[in-house]
Each structure stands twice: as C-alpha cells, then as structure tokens.
C-alpha cells in the first residue's frame, strides 16, 4: 500500500481527468485505465483500485447525464432495458468465475475487443441516422438534434437480442475484471444495433453509473474506498468531463469513432498483456 503524498494525489487527479474526458466523449467509465494504473503502477491493492475506479465511474455518469440533459441523446427506455441484462450478468459473474480462469477470460476478451475495434474503424464513415424527422423511431428508437448535420435526426434500434446479450456479457465481465462495460456496449450498439455514436455514448454513460453504484456501496461498506485518493480521482473526473462535454458536439462523428477504436485497441493490448503474465 503506497503512502498517500501530494505527488501521488496529483497523479490520481490527472488520471481521473483523462478518464472523465473519455467518459464524456465515448460513454466509457475509464476503469480499464484507472484500475491497472492504481494497481500495477502505483501499488494500490486491487480491491482499493476497483473501489476508486467505481467511484469515478459514478462521477462520470452523473456529470455526463447532467451535461446532456435536455438534448434527447440519452435513451432512458432502451438504457434501462439493457441495464436489467447488465445487472443480471454482473450477479452471475461469480458463477462464471468458478469455470473460467481470469487469465483465459482476459485473453478471450482481448481477442473480441480487437475485432470490435477493427469493425469500428471499418464503419467509421457510416452514420446510423435517418434525416427525415417525420419517420417513426419505433418503441425503443429516438430522435435528437444533430449539430453535425444541423437538423433533427431519427434512429431505430435493430438486433435487440444482440444488444441484450452483449449487455449481459458486459455485466459479467465487469464483475470478473473490476472494469466498466461501456467500451463493449458503445461499439456494439453503434456498429450493429443502429444507434448513432453520440446517442450510444450518452446512454452508456447513464447506464454505467447505475451498474457501478452497487459495487461502490459494497466497497465502501468494507472500508476499501479511501477518501483522499477517491476525492482526487473524482475531482479529476469532474474536470475531464467538463472538457469532454464541451468538445463532444464540435468533434465529427468519424473522429469520435477513430478515438473509440484507439481506446479499444489499447484495451485489447492491455488485456492480452495481463492475460499472458
């Protein structure tokens, strides 16, 4: 356990800022970066690292949800449907752990994430929007004002069973590895389920906060959520989220997709490295 110094708090603050910016832009919790940094680089026990990470996920979710309120980007009906599957996967993560080693899961996860990154790059020039605002979005679809096209756009949800299955797996993986599932949901919702990237990111940011709350409460109850490092990370997340929220509307969707693919590639390499250790 490292000694909490001013320098260590500054590093955690900067890491939280990076996680917050990515969370606001792409709907990711940032745990995939924070947990290895806190555990491997800074020497925090894995339980404490996961507790701090979950606290920042909640902070990211709150910041993005408040910042995007009124823009119709968050699809609450669809998000809560997927959240049920995510919660179920999270609960069953303990059962999965009895049959699959963490190293094997990490290697498999690295392979799948790499494929999703390649698909994201291949579809970087495609957008899942219907430019006719009179079109019915269906029960789970939505509509929002798209600043890039300068008009209201509509989208419809496709392949709902796939979205539910992926959300279940994301919850299961989150429970097993102590990371958020946003970086699984966002590319799948965008690439295969017909959801525009901005809407998928905003909806994911809302969902990850709900998912992380239960775990954070447990960690807090066991005394693993350290106040000073957690506060530094949360303050960093608030700053990063503020930057990400202001940058998001001005960035082209293709740039956001390429950034998402880069994050997924990094996650894939990180998971492969951890799985081979």
C-alpha positions as CSV (number, residue, x, y, z in Angstrom):
1,X,0.0,0.0,0.0
2,X,1.6,3.3,-1.1
3,X,1.9,6.3,1.2
4,X,-0.6,9.0,0.1
5,X,1.5,12.0,-0.8
6,X,0.8,15.2,-2.7
7,X,2.6,13.8,-5.8
8,X,0.5,10.6,-5.7
9,X,-2.7,12.6,-5.3
10,X,-1.7,14.8,-8.3
11,X,-1.1,11.7,-10.5
12,X,-4.5,10.2,-9.5
13,X,-6.1,13.6,-10.2
14,X,-4.7,13.6,-13.7
15,X,-5.7,10.0,-14.3
16,X,-9.2,10.9,-13.2
17,X,-9.3,13.8,-15.6
18,X,-8.3,11.6,-18.6
19,X,-11.0,9.0,-17.6
20,X,-13.6,11.8,-17.3
21,X,-12.8,13.2,-20.7
22,X,-13.1,9.7,-22.3
23,X,-16.3,9.1,-20.4
24,X,-17.9,12.3,-21.6
25,X,-16.8,11.7,-25.2
26,X,-17.3,8.0,-25.6
27,X,-19.5,6.8,-22.8
28,X,-16.7,4.9,-21.1
29,X,-16.2,4.6,-17.4
30,X,-12.4,4.8,-17.6
31,X,-11.9,1.9,-15.2
32,X,-10.0,-0.1,-17.8
33,X,-7.2,2.6,-17.4
34,X,-7.6,3.5,-13.7
35,X,-7.5,0.0,-12.3
36,X,-4.2,-1.0,-13.9
37,X,-2.6,2.4,-13.1
38,X,-3.6,2.3,-9.5
39,X,-2.8,-1.4,-9.0
40,X,0.2,-2.1,-11.2
41,X,1.9,1.3,-11.5
42,X,1.0,2.9,-8.1
43,X,0.9,-0.2,-5.9
44,X,-2.7,0.0,-4.6
45,X,-4.3,-3.3,-3.7
46,X,-6.8,-4.4,-6.4
47,X,-9.8,-4.0,-4.2
48,X,-8.9,-0.4,-3.4
49,X,-8.1,0.3,-7.0
50,X,-11.5,-1.1,-8.1
51,X,-13.3,0.9,-5.4
52,X,-11.7,4.2,-6.5
53,X,-12.4,3.3,-10.1
54,X,-16.1,2.7,-9.4
55,X,-16.4,6.0,-7.6
56,X,-15.1,7.8,-10.7
57,X,-17.5,5.8,-12.9
58,X,-20.4,7.2,-10.9
59,X,-18.9,10.7,-11.0
60,X,-18.5,10.4,-14.8
61,X,-22.0,9.1,-15.2
62,X,-23.5,12.0,-13.1
63,X,-21.5,14.6,-15.0
64,X,-22.4,13.4,-18.4
65,X,-26.1,12.7,-17.5
66,X,-26.4,16.3,-16.2
67,X,-24.5,17.8,-19.0
68,X,-26.5,16.1,-21.8
69,X,-29.9,16.5,-20.1
70,X,-32.4,18.1,-22.5
71,X,-30.5,17.1,-25.6
72,X,-32.5,13.8,-26.1
73,X,-29.3,11.9,-26.6
74,X,-29.9,9.6,-23.6
75,X,-32.4,6.8,-24.5
76,X,-33.6,6.0,-21.0
77,X,-36.2,3.4,-22.0
78,X,-33.7,1.4,-24.0
79,X,-30.9,2.0,-21.4
80,X,-33.0,0.7,-18.5
81,X,-33.9,-2.4,-20.6
82,X,-30.2,-3.1,-21.2
83,X,-29.4,-2.3,-17.6
84,X,-31.5,-5.2,-16.4
85,X,-29.4,-7.6,-18.6
86,X,-26.2,-5.9,-17.3
87,X,-27.2,-6.3,-13.7
88,X,-28.1,-10.0,-14.3
89,X,-24.7,-10.6,-15.9
90,X,-22.9,-8.9,-13.0
91,X,-24.7,-11.1,-10.4
92,X,-23.7,-14.2,-12.4
93,X,-20.1,-13.1,-12.7
94,X,-19.3,-15.0,-9.5
95,X,-20.6,-18.2,-11.0
96,X,-18.6,-17.7,-14.2
97,X,-15.5,-17.3,-12.2
98,X,-15.8,-20.9,-11.0
99,X,-15.4,-22.2,-14.5
100,X,-13.1,-19.8,-16.3
101,X,-9.7,-18.6,-15.2
102,X,-9.2,-14.9,-15.2
103,X,-6.2,-15.2,-17.5
104,X,-8.2,-17.2,-20.1
105,X,-11.0,-14.6,-19.8
106,X,-8.6,-11.8,-20.4
107,X,-7.1,-13.4,-23.5
108,X,-10.5,-14.1,-25.0
109,X,-11.6,-10.6,-24.1
110,X,-8.6,-9.2,-25.8
111,X,-9.4,-11.0,-29.0
112,X,-13.0,-9.9,-29.0
113,X,-12.2,-6.3,-28.3
114,X,-9.6,-6.2,-31.1
115,X,-12.3,-7.5,-33.5
116,X,-14.8,-4.8,-32.4
117,X,-12.0,-2.1,-32.8
118,X,-11.5,-3.2,-36.4
119,X,-15.2,-3.2,-37.1
120,X,-15.5,0.3,-35.6
121,X,-12.7,1.5,-38.0
122,X,-14.4,-0.2,-41.0
123,X,-17.6,1.6,-40.2
124,X,-16.1,5.0,-39.3
125,X,-17.7,6.7,-42.4
126,X,-21.2,5.3,-41.8
127,X,-23.8,7.0,-39.6
128,X,-26.9,5.4,-38.1
129,X,-29.3,8.4,-38.6
130,X,-32.4,8.9,-40.6
131,X,-32.5,12.5,-41.9
132,X,-36.3,12.6,-42.3
133,X,-37.7,13.8,-38.9
134,X,-41.2,12.6,-39.7
135,X,-40.1,8.9,-39.6
136,X,-41.4,6.9,-36.6
137,X,-38.4,5.8,-34.5
138,X,-40.3,2.8,-33.1
139,X,-40.8,1.8,-29.4
140,X,-37.1,1.9,-28.5
141,X,-35.6,4.3,-31.0
142,X,-35.3,8.1,-30.6
143,X,-34.7,11.4,-32.2
144,X,-32.3,14.3,-31.3
145,X,-30.9,17.5,-32.9
146,X,-27.7,16.6,-34.6
147,X,-25.2,19.6,-34.7
148,X,-23.1,17.9,-37.3
149,X,-25.9,17.8,-39.9
150,X,-27.7,20.8,-38.4
151,X,-31.1,19.1,-38.2
152,X,-33.2,16.7,-36.2
153,X,-32.4,13.1,-36.9
154,X,-34.1,9.8,-36.1
155,X,-32.8,6.4,-35.4
156,X,-34.3,2.9,-34.9
157,X,-33.0,0.1,-32.7
158,X,-32.1,-3.1,-34.6
159,X,-31.0,-6.5,-33.4
160,X,-32.4,-6.0,-29.9
161,X,-31.4,-9.6,-28.8
162,X,-27.8,-8.9,-29.7
163,X,-27.9,-5.7,-27.6
164,X,-29.3,-7.6,-24.6
165,X,-26.8,-10.5,-24.9
166,X,-23.8,-8.0,-25.1
167,X,-25.1,-6.1,-22.1
168,X,-25.3,-9.3,-20.1
169,X,-21.8,-10.2,-21.1
170,X,-20.6,-6.7,-20.3
171,X,-22.0,-7.0,-16.8
172,X,-20.4,-10.4,-16.4
173,X,-17.0,-9.2,-17.5
174,X,-17.3,-6.1,-15.3
175,X,-17.9,-8.3,-12.3
176,X,-15.0,-10.6,-13.1
177,X,-12.4,-8.0,-14.1
178,X,-13.5,-5.0,-12.0
179,X,-13.9,-2.7,-15.0
180,X,-16.8,-0.9,-16.6
181,X,-18.7,-2.4,-19.6
182,X,-19.2,0.8,-21.6
183,X,-16.4,0.0,-24.0
184,X,-18.3,-3.2,-25.0
185,X,-21.7,-1.6,-25.3
186,X,-20.9,1.5,-27.2
187,X,-19.3,0.0,-30.3
188,X,-21.8,-2.8,-30.5
189,X,-24.8,-0.5,-30.2
190,X,-23.3,1.7,-32.8
191,X,-22.0,-0.9,-35.3
192,X,-24.8,-3.5,-35.2
193,X,-27.8,-2.1,-33.3
194,X,-28.5,1.0,-35.4
195,X,-27.7,3.6,-32.6
196,X,-25.8,6.8,-33.5
197,X,-22.5,7.1,-31.7
198,X,-23.4,10.2,-29.7
199,X,-26.7,8.6,-28.5
200,X,-24.9,5.3,-27.7
201,X,-22.2,7.1,-25.7
202,X,-24.7,9.2,-23.8
203,X,-26.9,6.2,-23.0
204,X,-23.9,4.2,-22.0
205,X,-22.7,6.9,-19.7
206,X,-26.1,6.9,-17.9
207,X,-26.1,3.1,-17.6
208,X,-22.5,2.7,-16.2
209,X,-23.4,4.9,-13.2
210,X,-26.3,2.6,-12.3
211,X,-24.1,-0.5,-12.7
212,X,-21.2,0.9,-10.6
213,X,-23.3,2.1,-7.7
214,X,-24.0,-1.3,-6.2
215,X,-20.3,-2.3,-6.3
216,X,-19.2,1.0,-4.9
217,X,-21.6,0.6,-1.9
218,X,-20.1,-2.8,-1.2
219,X,-16.5,-1.5,-1.3
220,X,-17.4,1.5,0.9
221,X,-19.0,-0.9,3.4
222,X,-15.8,-2.9,3.6
223,X,-13.6,0.1,4.1
224,X,-11.8,-0.2,0.8
225,X,-12.9,3.2,-0.6
226,X,-10.1,5.5,0.6
227,X,-11.4,9.1,0.9
228,X,-8.3,11.1,-0.3
229,X,-7.4,9.2,-3.4
230,X,-11.1,8.8,-4.3
231,X,-11.7,12.5,-3.9
232,X,-8.7,13.3,-6.1
233,X,-9.9,11.0,-8.8
234,X,-13.4,12.3,-8.6
235,X,-12.3,15.9,-8.9
236,X,-10.2,15.0,-11.9
237,X,-13.2,13.3,-13.5
238,X,-15.3,16.4,-13.0
239,X,-12.6,18.5,-14.8
240,X,-12.2,15.9,-17.6
241,X,-16.0,15.6,-18.0
242,X,-16.3,19.3,-18.4
243,X,-13.7,19.4,-21.1
244,X,-15.2,16.3,-22.8
245,X,-18.7,17.6,-22.8
246,X,-17.7,20.9,-24.5
247,X,-15.5,19.1,-27.1
248,X,-18.0,16.4,-27.9
249,X,-20.5,18.5,-30.0
250,X,-17.7,20.0,-32.1
251,X,-15.9,16.8,-33.0
252,X,-17.0,14.9,-36.1
253,X,-18.5,11.5,-35.6
254,X,-15.8,9.9,-37.6
255,X,-13.1,11.4,-35.3
256,X,-15.0,10.0,-32.3
257,X,-15.2,6.6,-33.9
258,X,-11.5,6.5,-34.6
259,X,-10.8,7.6,-31.0
260,X,-13.1,4.8,-29.8
261,X,-11.2,2.3,-32.0
262,X,-7.9,3.6,-30.5
263,X,-9.2,3.1,-27.0
264,X,-10.5,-0.4,-27.8
265,X,-7.1,-1.3,-29.3
266,X,-5.4,-0.1,-26.2
267,X,-7.8,-2.1,-24.0
268,X,-7.1,-5.2,-26.2
269,X,-3.4,-5.0,-25.8
270,X,-3.7,-4.3,-22.1
271,X,-5.9,-7.3,-21.5
272,X,-3.6,-9.5,-23.6
273,X,-0.6,-8.4,-21.6
274,X,-2.4,-9.1,-18.3
275,X,-3.7,-12.4,-19.6
276,X,-0.2,-13.6,-20.5
277,X,1.5,-12.6,-17.3
